[in-house]
Amino acid sequence: MPYLVEFIRNSDSTIATHCTCPTSQNGQYCHHRFNIIEGKTADIVSENLDEVETVQSWIPGSEIETAMVEVQRLDDEIAKAKELLAAVKNEATRAMMN
């Protein structure tokens, strides 16, 4: 089922976003909005793909940009932690084989 995703630029630094998916309606992480912010258009079924570029042009200098920088930083930290965890698990496995 397609969902309606809407972006409203209130000022240079504030952008309101809404999605009709149940997750968003419950105030949780909504990948539909994040996909548009990140420029991902593969799942868009409407004929307004060009509006994704418009929304993306609003992001620099906005509160969303600040939040997305922090999201990326934490995603990077998680990826590094997963790599370290995998390495330690491999070491533990080798230790168990001795």
N, CA, C and O atoms as CSV, one atom per row, in Angstrom:
chain,resi,resn,atom,element,x,y,z
A,1,MET,N,N,0.838,-1.184,0.000
A,1,MET,CA,C,0.000,0.000,0.000
A,1,MET,C,C,0.884,1.248,0.000
A,1,MET,O,O,1.744,1.388,0.869
A,2,PRO,N,N,0.691,2.136,-0.937
A,2,PRO,CA,C,1.473,3.384,-0.962
A,2,PRO,C,C,1.071,4.306,0.192
A,2,PRO,O,O,-0.093,4.370,0.586
A,3,TYR,N,N,2.062,5.010,0.715
A,3,TYR,CA,C,1.831,5.979,1.775
A,3,TYR,C,C,2.109,7.371,1.253
A,3,TYR,O,O,2.928,7.551,0.351
A,4,LEU,N,N,1.435,8.351,1.814
A,4,LEU,CA,C,1.654,9.743,1.451
A,4,LEU,C,C,2.736,10.304,2.362
A,4,LEU,O,O,2.603,10.281,3.586
A,5,VAL,N,N,3.808,10.809,1.757
A,5,VAL,CA,C,4.898,11.429,2.496
A,5,VAL,C,C,4.919,12.892,2.095
A,5,VAL,O,O,4.925,13.228,0.911
A,6,GLU,N,N,4.931,13.755,3.099
A,6,GLU,CA,C,4.843,15.195,2.839
A,6,GLU,C,C,5.958,15.921,3.579
A,6,GLU,O,O,6.267,15.605,4.728
A,7,PHE,N,N,6.554,16.892,2.907
A,7,PHE,CA,C,7.575,17.753,3.494
A,7,PHE,C,C,7.099,19.191,3.354
A,7,PHE,O,O,6.706,19.621,2.269
A,8,ILE,N,N,7.135,19.924,4.447
A,8,ILE,CA,C,6.716,21.320,4.443
A,8,ILE,C,C,7.851,22.153,5.020
A,8,ILE,O,O,8.263,21.951,6.163
A,9,ARG,N,N,8.349,23.082,4.229
A,9,ARG,CA,C,9.446,23.942,4.683
A,9,ARG,C,C,8.848,25.123,5.429
A,9,ARG,O,O,8.234,26.004,4.827
A,10,ASN,N,N,9.032,25.134,6.747
A,10,ASN,CA,C,8.496,26.212,7.575
A,10,ASN,C,C,9.417,27.421,7.616
A,10,ASN,O,O,8.954,28.557,7.720
A,11,SER,N,N,10.714,27.178,7.535
A,11,SER,CA,C,11.722,28.234,7.491
A,11,SER,C,C,12.986,27.619,6.918
A,11,SER,O,O,12.995,26.444,6.552
A,12,ASP,N,N,14.063,28.411,6.836
A,12,ASP,CA,C,15.315,27.873,6.305
A,12,ASP,C,C,15.856,26.730,7.157
A,12,ASP,O,O,16.588,25.874,6.660
A,13,SER,N,N,15.496,26.716,8.445
A,13,SER,CA,C,16.068,25.692,9.318
A,13,SER,C,C,15.066,24.648,9.800
A,13,SER,O,O,15.466,23.659,10.415
A,14,THR,N,N,13.791,24.839,9.540
A,14,THR,CA,C,12.806,23.858,10.006
A,14,THR,C,C,11.970,23.316,8.845
A,14,THR,O,O,11.449,24.057,8.012
A,15,ILE,N,N,11.873,22.004,8.835
A,15,ILE,CA,C,11.099,21.300,7.814
A,15,ILE,C,C,10.225,20.285,8.543
A,15,ILE,O,O,10.731,19.425,9.263
A,16,ALA,N,N,8.940,20.387,8.356
A,16,ALA,CA,C,8.024,19.411,8.945
A,16,ALA,C,C,7.852,18.268,7.957
A,16,ALA,O,O,7.726,18.492,6.754
A,17,THR,N,N,7.848,17.043,8.470
A,17,THR,CA,C,7.645,15.885,7.613
A,17,THR,C,C,6.522,15.035,8.184
A,17,THR,O,O,6.381,14.893,9.399
A,18,HIS,N,N,5.738,14.480,7.293
A,18,HIS,CA,C,4.619,13.630,7.691
A,18,HIS,C,C,4.554,12.440,6.747
A,18,HIS,O,O,4.822,12.564,5.552
A,19,CYS,N,N,4.200,11.305,7.286
A,19,CYS,CA,C,3.986,10.105,6.477
A,19,CYS,C,C,2.757,9.405,7.049
A,19,CYS,O,O,2.530,9.409,8.259
A,20,THR,N,N,1.982,8.813,6.174
A,20,THR,CA,C,0.756,8.142,6.618
A,20,THR,C,C,0.973,6.696,7.036
A,20,THR,O,O,0.013,6.005,7.377
A,21,CYS,N,N,2.233,6.220,7.016
A,21,CYS,CA,C,2.476,4.829,7.441
A,21,CYS,C,C,2.227,4.698,8.948
A,21,CYS,O,O,2.395,5.667,9.688
A,22,PRO,N,N,1.832,3.516,9.400
A,22,PRO,CA,C,1.549,3.321,10.830
A,22,PRO,C,C,2.738,3.627,11.737
A,22,PRO,O,O,2.559,4.149,12.837
A,23,THR,N,N,3.934,3.310,11.290
A,23,THR,CA,C,5.116,3.562,12.107
A,23,THR,C,C,5.274,5.052,12.362
A,23,THR,O,O,5.503,5.476,13.495
A,24,SER,N,N,5.154,5.831,11.321
A,24,SER,CA,C,5.274,7.281,11.459
A,24,SER,C,C,4.138,7.843,12.306
A,24,SER,O,O,4.348,8.733,13.130
A,25,GLN,N,N,2.950,7.325,12.101
A,25,GLN,CA,C,1.791,7.795,12.867
A,25,GLN,C,C,1.974,7.538,14.361
A,25,GLN,O,O,1.380,8.231,15.187
A,26,ASN,N,N,2.796,6.541,14.711
A,26,ASN,CA,C,3.096,6.238,16.111
A,26,ASN,C,C,4.319,6.996,16.615
A,26,ASN,O,O,4.777,6.767,17.734
A,27,GLY,N,N,4.851,7.903,15.785
A,27,GLY,CA,C,5.975,8.730,16.196
A,27,GLY,C,C,7.309,8.009,16.200
A,27,GLY,O,O,8.229,8.404,16.916
A,28,GLN,N,N,7.421,6.954,15.402
A,28,GLN,CA,C,8.648,6.178,15.357
A,28,GLN,C,C,9.397,6.430,14.046
A,28,GLN,O,O,8.906,7.111,13.146
A,29,TYR,N,N,10.616,5.851,13.971
A,29,TYR,CA,C,11.447,5.966,12.776
A,29,TYR,C,C,10.663,5.504,11.550
A,29,TYR,O,O,10.099,4.409,11.545
A,30,CYS,N,N,10.629,6.326,10.530
A,30,CYS,CA,C,9.903,6.027,9.289
A,30,CYS,C,C,10.900,6.049,8.133
A,30,CYS,O,O,11.430,7.104,7.785
A,31,HIS,N,N,11.154,4.875,7.538
A,31,HIS,CA,C,12.134,4.817,6.452
A,31,HIS,C,C,11.657,5.540,5.202
A,31,HIS,O,O,12.478,5.904,4.360
A,32,HIS,N,N,10.360,5.757,5.058
A,32,HIS,CA,C,9.863,6.479,3.880
A,32,HIS,C,C,10.404,7.912,3.865
A,32,HIS,O,O,10.869,8.398,2.835
A,33,ARG,N,N,10.337,8.577,5.017
A,33,ARG,CA,C,10.847,9.952,5.103
A,33,ARG,C,C,12.366,9.973,4.979
A,33,ARG,O,O,12.920,10.820,4.278
A,34,PHE,N,N,13.048,9.043,5.658
A,34,PHE,CA,C,14.507,9.000,5.586
A,34,PHE,C,C,14.964,8.723,4.156
A,34,PHE,O,O,15.950,9.309,3.711
A,35,ASN,N,N,14.278,7.850,3.430
A,35,ASN,CA,C,14.657,7.567,2.042
A,35,ASN,C,C,14.621,8.828,1.195
A,35,ASN,O,O,15.527,9.066,0.395
A,36,ILE,N,N,13.594,9.630,1.362
A,36,ILE,CA,C,13.495,10.869,0.576
A,36,ILE,C,C,14.602,11.833,0.979
A,36,ILE,O,O,15.236,12.447,0.120
A,37,ILE,N,N,14.836,11.968,2.276
A,37,ILE,CA,C,15.907,12.845,2.745
A,37,ILE,C,C,17.244,12.409,2.161
A,37,ILE,O,O,18.081,13.248,1.828
A,38,GLU,N,N,17.449,11.097,2.035
A,38,GLU,CA,C,18.699,10.556,1.497
A,38,GLU,C,C,18.701,10.484,-0.028
A,38,GLU,O,O,19.689,10.054,-0.623
A,39,GLY,N,N,17.614,10.896,-0.662
A,39,GLY,CA,C,17.557,10.919,-2.121
A,39,GLY,C,C,17.227,9.600,-2.776
A,39,GLY,O,O,17.397,9.451,-3.986
A,40,LYS,N,N,16.760,8.642,-2.003
A,40,LYS,CA,C,16.402,7.329,-2.548
A,40,LYS,C,C,14.995,7.411,-3.134
A,40,LYS,O,O,14.045,7.777,-2.443
A,41,THR,N,N,14.876,7.071,-4.399
A,41,THR,CA,C,13.594,7.224,-5.086
A,41,THR,C,C,13.007,5.912,-5.597
A,41,THR,O,O,11.935,5.918,-6.201
A,42,ALA,N,N,13.679,4.800,-5.370
A,42,ALA,CA,C,13.268,3.518,-5.956
A,42,ALA,C,C,11.839,3.122,-5.579
A,42,ALA,O,O,11.136,2.523,-6.393
A,43,ASP,N,N,11.407,3.441,-4.381
A,43,ASP,CA,C,10.085,2.993,-3.930
A,43,ASP,C,C,8.983,4.031,-4.138
A,43,ASP,O,O,7.839,3.798,-3.748
A,44,ILE,N,N,9.307,5.155,-4.740
A,44,ILE,CA,C,8.301,6.198,-4.957
A,44,ILE,C,C,7.438,5.804,-6.154
A,44,ILE,O,O,7.949,5.497,-7.232
A,45,VAL,N,N,6.127,5.818,-5.947
A,45,VAL,CA,C,5.210,5.405,-7.010
A,45,VAL,C,C,4.460,6.582,-7.624
A,45,VAL,O,O,3.744,6.405,-8.610
A,46,SER,N,N,4.609,7.769,-7.067
A,46,SER,CA,C,3.929,8.938,-7.624
A,46,SER,C,C,4.766,9.522,-8.759
A,46,SER,O,O,5.873,9.062,-9.036
A,47,GLU,N,N,4.228,10.514,-9.390
A,47,GLU,CA,C,4.924,11.129,-10.526
A,47,GLU,C,C,5.662,12.405,-10.124
A,47,GLU,O,O,5.907,13.269,-10.965
A,48,ASN,N,N,6.014,12.528,-8.859
A,48,ASN,CA,C,6.680,13.749,-8.411
A,48,ASN,C,C,8.119,13.484,-7.946
A,48,ASN,O,O,8.566,14.044,-6.945
A,49,LEU,N,N,8.824,12.644,-8.665
A,49,LEU,CA,C,10.208,12.320,-8.323
A,49,LEU,C,C,11.095,13.566,-8.282
A,49,LEU,O,O,12.038,13.626,-7.494
A,50,ASP,N,N,10.800,14.557,-9.120
A,50,ASP,CA,C,11.611,15.768,-9.143
A,50,ASP,C,C,11.523,16.542,-7.830
A,50,ASP,O,O,12.402,17.345,-7.520
A,51,GLU,N,N,10.471,16.302,-7.067
A,51,GLU,CA,C,10.322,16.990,-5.787
A,51,GLU,C,C,11.300,16.468,-4.737
A,51,GLU,O,O,11.558,17.149,-3.745
A,52,VAL,N,N,11.843,15.280,-4.940
A,52,VAL,CA,C,12.856,14.757,-4.020
A,52,VAL,C,C,14.071,15.679,-4.043
A,52,VAL,O,O,14.642,15.978,-2.994
A,53,GLU,N,N,14.465,16.125,-5.218
A,53,GLU,CA,C,15.591,17.061,-5.326
A,53,GLU,C,C,15.277,18.369,-4.621
A,53,GLU,O,O,16.152,18.957,-3.986
A,54,THR,N,N,14.049,18.826,-4.726
A,54,THR,CA,C,13.648,20.057,-4.040
A,54,THR,C,C,13.771,19.880,-2.536
A,54,THR,O,O,14.336,20.732,-1.850
A,55,VAL,N,N,13.244,18.774,-2.022
A,55,VAL,CA,C,13.346,18.502,-0.581
A,55,VAL,C,C,14.810,18.434,-0.172
A,55,VAL,O,O,15.194,19.010,0.845
A,56,GLN,N,N,15.623,17.742,-0.944
A,56,GLN,CA,C,17.048,17.641,-0.610
A,56,GLN,C,C,17.726,19.010,-0.597
A,56,GLN,O,O,18.655,19.231,0.180
A,57,SER,N,N,17.281,19.912,-1.433
A,57,SER,CA,C,17.883,21.255,-1.452
A,57,SER,C,C,17.540,22.039,-0.190
A,57,SER,O,O,18.216,23.014,0.135
A,58,TRP,N,N,16.503,21.625,0.518
A,58,TRP,CA,C,16.121,22.291,1.771
A,58,TRP,C,C,16.956,21.809,2.959
A,58,TRP,O,O,17.035,22.505,3.971
A,59,ILE,N,N,17.572,20.650,2.858
A,59,ILE,CA,C,18.239,20.011,3.995
A,59,ILE,C,C,19.460,20.790,4.508
A,59,ILE,O,O,19.579,20.971,5.720
A,60,PRO,N,N,20.370,21.257,3.645
A,60,PRO,CA,C,21.544,21.969,4.165
A,60,PRO,C,C,21.150,23.164,5.038
A,60,PRO,O,O,20.344,24.006,4.641
A,61,GLY,N,N,21.739,23.214,6.231
A,61,GLY,CA,C,21.461,24.299,7.166
A,61,GLY,C,C,20.228,24.088,8.026
A,61,GLY,O,O,19.903,24.923,8.870
A,62,SER,N,N,19.543,22.977,7.816
A,62,SER,CA,C,18.314,22.728,8.572
A,62,SER,C,C,18.587,21.873,9.809
A,62,SER,O,O,19.665,21.298,9.956
A,63,GLU,N,N,17.608,21.801,10.679
A,63,GLU,CA,C,17.685,20.932,11.848
A,63,GLU,C,C,17.798,19.469,11.419
A,63,GLU,O,O,18.418,18.660,12.109
A,64,ILE,N,N,17.204,19.140,10.292
A,64,ILE,CA,C,17.283,17.771,9.782
A,64,ILE,C,C,18.719,17.437,9.417
A,64,ILE,O,O,19.182,16.331,9.697
A,65,GLU,N,N,19.433,18.367,8.801
A,65,GLU,CA,C,20.833,18.105,8.459
A,65,GLU,C,C,21.641,17.816,9.722
A,65,GLU,O,O,22.436,16.876,9.754
A,66,THR,N,N,21.441,18.612,10.746
A,66,THR,CA,C,22.141,18.406,12.010
A,66,THR,C,C,21.856,17.017,12.561
A,66,THR,O,O,22.770,16.313,12.992
A,67,ALA,N,N,20.601,16.631,12.547
A,67,ALA,CA,C,20.225,15.306,13.052
A,67,ALA,C,C,20.804,14.196,12.178
A,67,ALA,O,O,21.271,13.185,12.703
A,68,MET,N,N,20.784,14.364,10.870
A,68,MET,CA,C,21.283,13.334,9.966
A,68,MET,C,C,22.798,13.165,10.094
A,68,MET,O,O,23.306,12.056,9.932
A,69,VAL,N,N,23.520,14.239,10.380
A,69,VAL,CA,C,24.955,14.132,10.617
A,69,VAL,C,C,25.201,13.253,11.839
A,69,VAL,O,O,26.096,12.408,11.831
A,70,GLU,N,N,24.406,13.455,12.887
A,70,GLU,CA,C,24.544,12.638,14.095
A,70,GLU,C,C,24.138,11.194,13.828
A,70,GLU,O,O,24.779,10.274,14.335
A,71,VAL,N,N,23.094,10.979,13.046
A,71,VAL,CA,C,22.685,9.620,12.677
A,71,VAL,C,C,23.828,8.923,11.957
A,71,VAL,O,O,24.144,7.774,12.267
A,72,GLN,N,N,24.446,9.594,11.009
A,72,GLN,CA,C,25.555,8.996,10.253
A,72,GLN,C,C,26.734,8.693,11.156
A,72,GLN,O,O,27.359,7.639,11.034
A,73,ARG,N,N,27.046,9.621,12.073
A,73,ARG,CA,C,28.156,9.404,12.996
A,73,ARG,C,C,27.917,8.153,13.834
A,73,ARG,O,O,28.814,7.328,14.001
A,74,LEU,N,N,26.705,8.020,14.357
A,74,LEU,CA,C,26.383,6.863,15.184
A,74,LEU,C,C,26.329,5.577,14.363
A,74,LEU,O,O,26.754,4.525,14.841
A,75,ASP,N,N,25.811,5.645,13.133
A,75,ASP,CA,C,25.836,4.473,12.247
A,75,ASP,C,C,27.270,4.008,12.012
A,75,ASP,O,O,27.548,2.809,12.009
A,76,ASP,N,N,28.175,4.963,11.817
A,76,ASP,CA,C,29.591,4.622,11.617
A,76,ASP,C,C,30.171,3.964,12.865
A,76,ASP,O,O,30.907,2.982,12.767
A,77,GLU,N,N,29.840,4.501,14.037
A,77,GLU,CA,C,30.324,3.915,15.289
A,77,GLU,C,C,29.803,2.492,15.464
A,77,GLU,O,O,30.540,1.603,15.891
A,78,ILE,N,N,28.539,2.282,15.134
A,78,ILE,CA,C,27.950,0.944,15.241
A,78,ILE,C,C,28.665,-0.023,14.300
A,78,ILE,O,O,28.963,-1.155,14.683
A,79,ALA,N,N,28.942,0.415,13.078
A,79,ALA,CA,C,29.639,-0.448,12.116
A,79,ALA,C,C,31.020,-0.827,12.640
A,79,ALA,O,O,31.432,-1.981,12.524
A,80,LYS,N,N,31.739,0.137,13.217
A,80,LYS,CA,C,33.059,-0.151,13.778
A,80,LYS,C,C,32.943,-1.116,14.955
A,80,LYS,O,O,33.742,-2.044,15.082
A,81,ALA,N,N,31.945,-0.896,15.818
A,81,ALA,CA,C,31.751,-1.778,16.968
A,81,ALA,C,C,31.435,-3.201,16.513
A,81,ALA,O,O,31.910,-4.162,17.118
A,82,LYS,N,N,30.644,-3.345,15.460
A,82,LYS,CA,C,30.334,-4.676,14.931
A,82,LYS,C,C,31.581,-5.363,14.400
A,82,LYS,O,O,31.756,-6.567,14.586
A,83,GLU,N,N,32.449,-4.603,13.741
A,83,GLU,CA,C,33.704,-5.170,13.243
A,83,GLU,C,C,34.572,-5.642,14.408
A,83,GLU,O,O,35.135,-6.736,14.369
A,84,LEU,N,N,34.674,-4.810,15.443
A,84,LEU,CA,C,35.472,-5.186,16.611
A,84,LEU,C,C,34.885,-6.409,17.304
A,84,LEU,O,O,35.617,-7.309,17.714
A,85,LEU,N,N,33.570,-6.437,17.431
A,85,LEU,CA,C,32.912,-7.577,18.063
A,85,LEU,C,C,33.176,-8.857,17.274
A,85,LEU,O,O,33.464,-9.899,17.863
A,86,ALA,N,N,33.082,-8.789,15.967
A,86,ALA,CA,C,33.345,-9.966,15.132
A,86,ALA,C,C,34.782,-10.447,15.329
A,86,ALA,O,O,35.029,-11.650,15.415
A,87,ALA,N,N,35.725,-9.514,15.400
A,87,ALA,CA,C,37.119,-9.887,15.596
A,87,ALA,C,C,37.326,-10.565,16.953
A,87,ALA,O,O,38.042,-11.562,17.051
A,88,VAL,N,N,36.698,-10.022,17.994
A,88,VAL,CA,C,36.828,-10.613,19.329
A,88,VAL,C,C,36.160,-11.980,19.376
A,88,VAL,O,O,36.676,-12.897,20.015
A,89,LYS,N,N,35.037,-12.127,18.718
A,89,LYS,CA,C,34.381,-13.444,18.665
A,89,LYS,C,C,35.271,-14.460,17.962
A,89,LYS,O,O,35.355,-15.615,18.378
A,90,ASN,N,N,35.931,-14.025,16.899
A,90,ASN,CA,C,36.865,-14.923,16.198
A,90,ASN,C,C,38.024,-15.312,17.108
A,90,ASN,O,O,38.453,-16.466,17.111
A,91,GLU,N,N,38.527,-14.360,17.874
A,91,GLU,CA,C,39.605,-14.668,18.821
A,91,GLU,C,C,39.123,-15.657,19.877
A,91,GLU,O,O,39.835,-16.598,20.227
A,92,ALA,N,N,37.916,-15.439,20.381
A,92,ALA,CA,C,37.345,-16.356,21.386
A,92,ALA,C,C,37.165,-17.744,20.795
A,92,ALA,O,O,37.423,-18.742,21.468
A,93,THR,N,N,36.731,-17.818,19.562
A,93,THR,CA,C,36.556,-19.118,18.896
A,93,THR,C,C,37.896,-19.832,18.764
A,93,THR,O,O,37.991,-21.032,19.020
A,94,ARG,N,N,38.939,-19.089,18.360
A,94,ARG,CA,C,40.283,-19.694,18.249
A,94,ARG,C,C,40.755,-20.179,19.615
A,94,ARG,O,O,41.355,-21.248,19.720
A,95,ALA,N,N,40.490,-19.403,20.656
A,95,ALA,CA,C,40.900,-19.791,22.016
A,95,ALA,C,C,40.182,-21.068,22.448
A,95,ALA,O,O,40.758,-21.890,23.160
A,96,MET,N,N,38.949,-21.237,22.031
A,96,MET,CA,C,38.181,-22.430,22.403
A,96,MET,C,C,38.673,-23.685,21.679
A,96,MET,O,O,38.411,-24.806,22.115
A,97,MET,N,N,39.379,-23.487,20.585
A,97,MET,CA,C,39.835,-24.622,19.794
A,97,MET,C,C,41.184,-25.158,20.289
A,97,MET,O,O,41.613,-26.230,19.863
A,98,ASN,N,N,41.842,-24.438,21.166
A,98,ASN,CA,C,43.161,-24.872,21.680
A,98,ASN,C,C,42.996,-25.878,22.793
A,98,ASN,O,O,43.987,-26.354,23.347
